C-alpha cells in the first residue's frame, strides 16, 4: 500500500458519516452499497475496502442495481462537465462519427431490451471493443445481463475507490 493510499484510507475512515456517504456515492450511486461500506469502516488496507465493496455488490437487489446504473451515462455520451465519465469513456473520445452513431443506436436498442443503460467497465477499452460487447450482450437474458452488470459495476467501483483513496488526503 502506498503512503498516499494509506492516508486516503485514514481520511475515508475519519470522515463523518454524511461526508463519507457523499464520497462513496460519487463512486457508486447505490445507497445500499455505500451504506454497506460505511458499516464496514474502518478499513485497514485497500484490499479490505475492495472486499467490502465486493460483498456489498453481491448483496444488491435488482432495485439497488437499477439505482447504481442510473448514475452512469450511456457509452459515448459522458455527462457534460463530469471528468469521471469522460475519463472512463476515453476509448470513445477518438471514435469516428459512424462508430458514435452505431453506439447510440446500440445503446437505445439495449435500453429498450433491458430497461437501463448498457453498463461496461469502459476504462482501457476502445470504442470498437465496447461496440462489440454491447452487440454480444444484447442477446442475453435479463438474468444473465443483471449478473454481468453486477460484475462490471464491481470493476468500476474498484477503479473509483482506488482513485478515492489515492487522491491527496
Secondary structure, DSSP 8 states (H G I E B T S, - for coil): --HHHHHHHHHHHHS-HHHHHHHHHHH---HHHHHHHHHH---SSHHHHHHHHHHHHHH--HHHHHHHHTTS--TT---TT-HHHHHHTGGGTT--HHHHHHHHHHHHHHHHHHSS------TT--HHHHHHHHHHHTTS-HHHHHHHHHHHHHHHHHHHHHHHHHS--
